[in-house]
């Protein structure tokens, strides 16, 4: 139902109001697939963006190993687009940070990170050594602890916006995470040095990329380089149809 409503909304946009044909690379998170980013992809395409929705196996290796194949393939999907933006979910942000730490991307535009474990996850600290955890999440999952790879990656590049969720579908995990959280990642952990903007929203970790207001904020940041804190659901309709 949400997906249908979004398609109706964004398909109604006049061509003159749509963005320039930059390319947006989508990077899904741990234990997910490219299917989790389909609503986001369709909304971006309705805005006029070319979209490269990366599909990779998040349990196939270490973060650096996965990034070494997933990022070049996703970027190749952008063809000769003049600018390449990124929208990442959860571990997708860490893949991008790891890859950009070792590679230049002259066409790099803006980046929106949804629920990124930039400071690592206390849940991984607790479960990472269990055989069942590694079986389900692979070596990359174990690297997402608070003493793992994410905190070691340093500041991010200009043009990064972060959206953190504050609603949880996992009350038990929320007792482990410090402060407000989305059931998987604390708000504090989403922050990273060098980011241009940070926004908290009442959404959950697992499904935030499908929420209309989150998609509206993604489009706002891609266009303006900042989030729109006055945006309402009504604005999401009015802003793009007017």
C-alpha positions as CSV (number, residue, x, y, z in Angstrom):
1,X,0.0,0.0,0.0
2,X,2.8,2.4,0.9
3,X,4.7,1.6,-2.3
4,X,1.6,2.1,-4.4
5,X,0.9,5.5,-2.8
6,X,4.5,6.6,-3.4
7,X,4.4,5.6,-7.0
8,X,1.2,7.6,-7.6
9,X,2.7,10.6,-5.8
10,X,6.0,10.7,-7.7
11,X,4.6,9.7,-11.1
12,X,2.5,12.8,-10.9
13,X,5.6,15.1,-10.9
14,X,5.8,17.4,-14.0
15,X,8.9,16.8,-16.0
16,X,10.0,20.4,-15.7
17,X,10.2,20.1,-11.9
18,X,12.3,16.9,-11.8
19,X,16.0,16.9,-11.0
20,X,18.8,16.9,-13.5
21,X,19.7,13.4,-14.6
22,X,22.4,12.7,-12.1
23,X,22.9,9.1,-11.0
24,X,22.1,7.9,-7.5
25,X,23.7,4.7,-6.2
26,X,21.7,2.8,-3.6
27,X,23.5,0.5,-1.1
28,X,21.4,-1.7,1.1
29,X,22.3,-2.9,4.6
30,X,23.2,-6.1,6.4
31,X,20.9,-9.1,5.9
32,X,19.0,-7.2,3.2
33,X,19.0,-7.1,-0.6
34,X,18.4,-4.6,-3.4
35,X,14.7,-5.3,-3.0
36,X,14.7,-3.4,0.2
37,X,15.6,-0.2,-1.8
38,X,13.1,-0.6,-4.6
39,X,10.6,2.0,-3.3
40,X,13.4,4.5,-2.9
41,X,14.7,3.6,-6.4
42,X,11.3,4.2,-8.0
43,X,10.8,7.5,-6.2
44,X,14.2,8.7,-7.4
45,X,13.6,7.6,-11.0
46,X,10.3,9.5,-10.9
47,X,12.3,12.6,-10.0
48,X,14.4,12.1,-13.1
49,X,17.5,10.5,-11.5
50,X,19.3,7.6,-13.0
51,X,19.5,4.9,-10.3
52,X,22.0,2.1,-9.8
53,X,20.5,-0.2,-7.1
54,X,23.4,-2.3,-5.9
55,X,22.8,-6.0,-5.1
56,X,25.6,-7.6,-3.2
57,X,25.8,-10.5,-0.7
58,X,26.4,-8.8,2.7
59,X,27.7,-12.1,4.2
60,X,30.2,-12.9,1.5
61,X,33.3,-11.4,3.0
62,X,34.8,-8.6,5.0
63,X,33.6,-5.0,4.5
64,X,36.6,-4.1,2.5
65,X,36.3,-7.3,0.3
66,X,32.6,-6.7,-0.4
67,X,33.2,-3.0,-1.1
68,X,36.0,-3.9,-3.6
69,X,33.4,-5.6,-5.9
70,X,30.1,-3.9,-5.0
71,X,31.1,-0.3,-5.4
72,X,32.8,-0.5,-8.8
73,X,29.9,-2.5,-10.1
74,X,27.3,0.0,-8.7
75,X,29.3,3.0,-10.1
76,X,29.5,1.3,-13.5
77,X,25.7,1.2,-13.5
78,X,25.8,5.0,-13.6
79,X,27.4,5.1,-17.0
80,X,28.7,8.6,-17.9
81,X,26.5,10.5,-15.5
82,X,28.2,13.8,-14.6
83,X,27.5,13.4,-10.8
84,X,27.1,10.3,-8.7
85,X,25.1,10.6,-5.4
86,X,24.7,7.9,-2.9
87,X,21.8,6.8,-0.6
88,X,22.9,4.1,1.8
89,X,21.2,2.1,4.5
90,X,22.9,0.8,7.6
91,X,26.0,-1.2,6.6
92,X,25.9,0.3,3.1
93,X,27.3,3.5,4.6
94,X,30.3,1.6,6.0
95,X,30.9,-0.1,2.6
96,X,31.0,3.3,1.0
97,X,33.2,4.9,3.7
98,X,35.7,2.0,3.4
99,X,35.8,2.2,-0.4
100,X,36.3,6.0,-0.5
101,X,39.0,5.7,2.1
102,X,41.1,4.0,-0.6
103,X,39.7,5.4,-3.9
104,X,38.9,8.7,-5.5
105,X,35.6,9.4,-7.2
106,X,35.8,12.7,-9.0
107,X,32.1,12.6,-9.8
108,X,31.1,12.2,-6.2
109,X,28.1,14.3,-5.3
110,X,26.0,14.1,-2.1
111,X,25.5,11.2,0.2
112,X,22.5,10.4,2.5
113,X,23.2,7.7,5.1
114,X,20.1,6.1,6.6
115,X,20.8,4.6,10.1
116,X,24.5,4.2,9.6
117,X,26.4,2.4,12.4
118,X,29.3,5.0,12.1
119,X,30.3,4.5,15.7
120,X,29.7,0.7,15.6
121,X,26.9,-1.3,17.3
122,X,26.7,-2.5,20.8
123,X,24.5,-5.4,19.6
124,X,27.4,-6.7,17.5
125,X,29.6,-6.3,20.6
126,X,27.3,-8.7,22.4
127,X,26.6,-11.2,19.6
128,X,29.5,-10.9,17.2
129,X,31.5,-13.9,18.7
130,X,28.6,-16.3,18.4
131,X,28.9,-18.8,15.6
132,X,25.3,-18.3,14.6
133,X,25.9,-14.6,14.2
134,X,28.8,-15.1,11.8
135,X,26.9,-17.8,9.9
136,X,24.0,-15.3,9.3
137,X,26.0,-12.1,8.8
138,X,29.4,-13.2,7.6
139,X,32.8,-11.5,8.5
140,X,31.4,-8.1,7.6
141,X,28.8,-8.3,10.3
142,X,31.4,-9.0,13.0
143,X,33.3,-5.9,11.9
144,X,30.4,-3.6,12.9
145,X,31.2,-3.5,16.6
146,X,32.1,-0.4,18.5
147,X,35.7,-1.5,18.4
148,X,35.5,-2.6,14.8
149,X,36.0,-1.0,11.4
150,X,33.5,1.9,11.4
151,X,35.0,4.0,14.2
152,X,38.4,3.7,12.5
153,X,37.4,5.2,9.2
154,X,37.9,8.8,10.0
155,X,35.9,11.9,8.9
156,X,33.5,11.8,6.0
157,X,33.7,13.9,2.8
158,X,31.7,17.1,2.1
159,X,28.1,16.7,1.2
160,X,27.0,14.0,3.7
161,X,23.7,14.0,5.5
162,X,22.6,11.4,8.1
163,X,19.1,10.3,9.0
164,X,18.7,8.4,12.3
165,X,15.6,6.6,13.5
166,X,14.1,6.8,17.0
167,X,11.4,4.1,16.9
168,X,12.2,0.5,17.7
169,X,10.6,-2.8,16.7
170,X,13.0,-4.6,19.1
171,X,12.4,-3.6,22.7
172,X,15.0,-6.0,24.0
173,X,17.8,-4.6,21.8
174,X,16.8,-1.1,22.7
175,X,17.7,-1.9,26.3
176,X,21.2,-2.6,25.2
177,X,21.6,0.4,23.0
178,X,22.5,3.7,24.7
179,X,20.0,6.5,24.4
180,X,17.5,6.9,21.6
181,X,17.7,4.2,18.9
182,X,15.9,2.6,16.0
183,X,16.1,-1.0,17.4
184,X,19.5,-1.7,15.7
185,X,21.6,1.4,15.9
186,X,21.7,4.2,18.5
187,X,21.2,7.8,17.3
188,X,24.6,8.6,18.8
189,X,26.3,6.0,16.7
190,X,24.9,7.4,13.5
191,X,26.9,10.6,13.9
192,X,30.2,11.0,12.2
193,X,32.8,13.7,12.0
194,X,32.5,15.9,8.9
195,X,28.8,15.3,8.2
196,X,27.0,18.4,6.9
197,X,23.6,17.6,8.5
198,X,22.0,15.2,10.9
199,X,18.3,14.5,11.3
200,X,16.3,12.3,13.7
201,X,13.0,10.9,12.6
202,X,10.4,8.7,14.3
203,X,11.1,5.7,12.0
204,X,12.5,2.2,12.5
205,X,15.8,0.8,11.3
206,X,14.4,-2.0,9.1
207,X,11.8,0.0,7.1
208,X,12.9,3.6,7.2
209,X,13.9,3.7,3.5
210,X,10.2,3.1,2.6
211,X,8.8,5.9,4.6
212,X,7.4,8.8,2.5
213,X,8.8,11.5,4.8
214,X,12.3,9.8,4.7
215,X,12.1,9.7,0.9
216,X,11.1,13.4,0.9
217,X,14.1,14.3,3.1
218,X,16.4,12.3,0.8
219,X,15.1,14.3,-2.2
220,X,15.5,17.5,-0.3
221,X,19.1,16.8,0.7
222,X,20.0,15.7,-2.8
223,X,18.6,19.0,-4.2
224,X,19.7,21.4,-1.5
225,X,22.5,19.8,0.6
226,X,20.4,20.0,3.8
227,X,17.4,18.5,5.3
228,X,14.1,20.4,5.5
229,X,13.0,20.4,9.2
230,X,9.7,22.0,8.4
231,X,8.6,19.2,6.0
232,X,5.3,17.5,6.6
233,X,3.6,14.7,4.7
234,X,1.4,17.3,3.1
235,X,4.6,19.1,1.9
236,X,5.9,15.9,0.3
237,X,2.8,16.0,-1.9
238,X,2.6,19.8,-2.5
239,X,6.3,20.4,-2.9
240,X,6.8,18.1,-5.8
241,X,3.5,18.6,-7.6
242,X,3.3,22.4,-7.6
